[in-house]
């Protein structure tokens, strides 16, 4: 793995204002759900895959939220900055992008 690449997983909670969204959640409801999931994951990070499969609006949900390996410039700015700032097996606070709210877990 190139040293400037990381791998991460995420849970994406979209809302009615998200880009390309089919979500019925309001922005406020989406943030509430993201905060709720964040609280559960702070207690037990091993739930990440199950929660991603159940709640994530991203196609990566079927892989437990795994996005695989990526480098700088491949993700939207807010997501990238948050992901690269995490240590391995660390969880981000809910991060807002044009796609909704992300909970990011750095895998490597």
C-alpha positions in Angstrom: 0.0 0.0 0.0 1.4 3.4 -0.9 2.1 5.4 2.2 -0.2 8.2 1.1 -3.1 5.9 0.7 -5.4 4.8 3.5 -8.4 2.5 3.7 -11.6 3.4 5.5 -15.2 2.4 5.9 -18.1 4.7 6.3 -21.8 4.9 7.1 -23.6 7.4 4.9 -26.9 8.9 6.2 -28.5 10.8 3.3 -31.3 13.3 3.7 -33.8 15.0 1.4 -31.2 17.8 0.6 -28.3 15.4 -0.2 -27.0 15.2 -3.7 -28.6 12.4 -5.7 -30.7 11.5 -2.6 -33.6 9.1 -2.5 -33.8 9.5 1.3 -37.0 10.5 3.0 -35.2 11.8 6.1 -35.0 15.5 6.8 -31.6 17.0 7.3 -32.3 17.1 11.1 -33.5 13.5 11.2 -30.4 12.4 9.3 -28.1 14.2 11.8 -30.1 12.7 14.7 -29.6 9.2 13.3 -25.9 9.8 12.6 -25.4 11.0 16.2 -27.3 8.0 17.5 -25.2 5.6 15.5 -22.1 7.5 16.6 -23.0 6.9 20.2 -23.5 3.2 19.7 -20.2 2.9 17.9 -18.3 4.8 20.6 -19.4 2.1 22.9 -18.7 -0.8 20.6 -16.8 -0.2 17.3 -17.3 -3.9 16.3 -20.9 -3.0 15.4 -19.7 -0.9 12.5 -20.2 -3.5 9.7 -23.7 -4.4 10.9 -24.8 -0.8 11.3 -23.4 0.1 7.9 -25.3 -2.8 6.3 -28.5 -1.7 8.0 -28.3 2.1 7.8 -25.8 3.3 5.1 -27.2 4.9 2.0 -24.0 4.1 0.1 -23.5 1.1 -2.2 -20.5 0.3 0.1 -23.1 -0.8 2.7 -23.2 -4.3 1.2 -19.4 -4.6 2.1 -20.0 -3.4 5.7 -19.2 0.2 4.6 -15.8 -0.6 3.3 -14.5 1.9 0.7 -11.2 0.0 0.3 -8.0 2.0 -0.3 -7.9 5.5 -1.6 -5.5 8.4 -1.8 -5.8 12.2 -1.5 -8.0 13.8 -4.1 -10.3 10.8 -4.6 -13.0 11.8 -2.0 -14.8 15.0 -1.4 -12.7 17.4 0.6 -14.5 17.2 4.0 -14.6 13.4 3.9 -10.9 13.2 2.9 -9.7 15.6 5.6 -11.6 13.7 8.3 -10.5 10.3 7.1 -6.8 11.2 6.8 -6.9 12.8 10.3 -8.1 9.6 12.0 -5.8 7.0 13.5 -6.3 3.3 12.5 -9.5 2.0 14.1 -10.6 5.5 15.1 -14.1 6.7 14.4 -15.0 10.2 13.2 -17.7 12.5 14.5 -20.5 12.8 11.9 -19.0 14.7 9.0 -21.3 16.6 6.7 -20.7 16.6 2.9 -23.0 17.3 -0.1 -24.0 13.6 0.1 -25.2 13.7 3.7 -23.6 12.7 7.0 -20.8 10.2 7.2 -19.4 8.2 10.1 -15.9 7.3 9.0 -13.8 4.5 10.5 -10.2 4.3 9.4 -9.2 0.7 8.6 -5.5 1.1 7.8 
